[in-house]
């Protein structure tokens, strides 16, 4: 990819990421994201994954899990089911499986552990995202 083309795509992907981050409480259709950055669905999906290492769905899911982890640590009065529903999981069990796969601990274990965990990829620590949530 030419440097100017890559720069253009990086800007588009950053805009899409901002849109996802601003609407974490919903699953944004990939068609809407592609249209928002004026790209074809095929190219948007391929370039998003190429530049971020995650699909659009994986990116949104990771951010919601990280927000959920923040809630578990900093909102002790919020029950785990409420955190799960806010993260767009339909059941406590599905949330627990996804959370454990991502953080290596169940939500209950994470809540009661000392310190804060990083994502398996080490991309975003809870301290880095706490100001946004």
C-alpha positions in Angstrom: 0.0 0.0 0.0 1.3 3.5 -0.9 2.2 5.6 2.2 -0.5 8.2 1.4 -3.1 5.4 0.9 -2.1 3.8 4.2 -2.4 7.2 6.0 -5.8 7.7 4.6 -6.9 4.2 5.7 -5.4 4.8 9.2 -7.5 8.0 9.5 -10.6 6.1 8.4 -10.0 3.2 10.8 -9.4 5.7 13.7 -12.8 7.4 12.8 -14.5 4.0 12.9 -12.8 3.1 16.2 -14.0 6.4 17.7 -17.6 5.7 16.5 -17.4 2.2 18.1 -16.1 3.7 21.3 -18.8 6.3 21.4 -21.5 3.7 21.0 -20.3 0.8 23.1 -23.8 0.1 24.4 -24.9 -1.2 21.0 -23.6 -3.5 18.2 -23.0 -1.1 15.3 -23.6 -2.9 12.0 -20.4 -3.2 10.0 -22.2 -1.7 7.0 -22.9 1.4 9.0 -19.3 1.7 10.0 -18.0 1.2 6.4 -20.5 3.9 5.2 -19.4 6.3 8.0 -15.8 6.2 6.7 -16.8 6.1 3.0 -15.5 2.6 2.3 -16.8 -0.5 0.7 -17.7 -3.2 3.2 -15.2 -5.6 1.8 -12.3 -3.2 1.9 -13.3 -1.8 5.3 -13.4 -5.2 7.0 -10.1 -6.3 5.4 -8.2 -3.1 6.2 -9.7 -2.8 9.7 -8.4 -6.2 10.6 -5.1 -5.6 8.9 -4.4 -2.4 10.8 -5.8 -3.3 14.2 -5.2 -7.1 14.3 -8.9 -7.5 15.3 -12.2 -7.7 13.4 -14.7 -5.0 14.1 -16.7 -7.4 16.3 -13.6 -8.4 18.3 -12.6 -4.8 18.8 -16.0 -3.8 20.2 -16.2 -7.0 22.3 -12.8 -6.3 23.8 -13.7 -2.7 24.7 -16.9 -3.8 26.3 -15.0 -6.5 28.4 -12.5 -3.9 29.5 -15.2 -1.5 30.5 -16.9 -4.4 32.3 -13.6 -5.1 34.2 -13.5 -1.5 35.2 -17.1 -1.6 36.4 -16.3 -4.8 38.5 -13.3 -3.0 40.1 -14.9 0.5 40.6 -18.6 -0.2 41.0 -18.8 -2.9 43.7 -22.5 -2.3 44.2 -23.2 -3.3 40.6 -24.0 -7.0 40.4 -22.3 -9.2 37.8 -25.4 -9.8 35.8 -25.9 -6.0 35.3 -22.3 -5.7 34.2 -22.9 -8.6 31.8 -26.0 -7.1 30.3 -24.3 -3.7 29.9 -21.5 -5.5 28.0 -24.2 -6.8 25.6 -24.1 -10.4 26.9 -27.5 -12.1 27.2 -26.5 -14.3 30.1 -24.2 -14.4 33.1 -22.7 -17.6 31.8 -21.8 -16.3 28.4 -20.3 -13.2 30.0 -18.3 -15.3 32.5 -16.9 -17.5 29.7 -15.9 -14.6 27.5 -14.5 -12.7 30.5 -12.4 -15.7 31.7 -11.1 -16.3 28.1 -10.0 -12.6 27.9 -8.7 -11.9 31.4 -7.9 -15.5 32.7 -10.2 -15.0 35.7 -13.9 -15.2 36.2 -15.6 -11.8 36.9 -16.0 -12.8 40.6 -12.3 -13.6 40.8 -11.3 -10.4 39.0 -13.5 -8.3 41.3 -11.9 -9.8 44.4 -8.3 -9.8 43.1 -5.9 -7.1 44.1 -4.5 -4.8 41.5 -5.6 -4.5 37.9 -5.2 -6.9 35.1 -4.1 -6.3 31.5 -5.7 -7.7 28.4 -4.0 -10.8 27.1 -2.6 -8.8 24.3 -1.4 -6.1 26.7 -2.9 -3.4 24.5 -4.9 -1.5 27.0 -4.6 -1.5 30.7 -7.5 -0.6 32.9 -5.7 2.6 34.0 -5.6 3.7 30.4 -9.4 3.4 29.9 -10.7 4.3 33.3 -11.1 8.0 32.4 -13.5 7.1 29.6 -15.8 4.9 31.8 
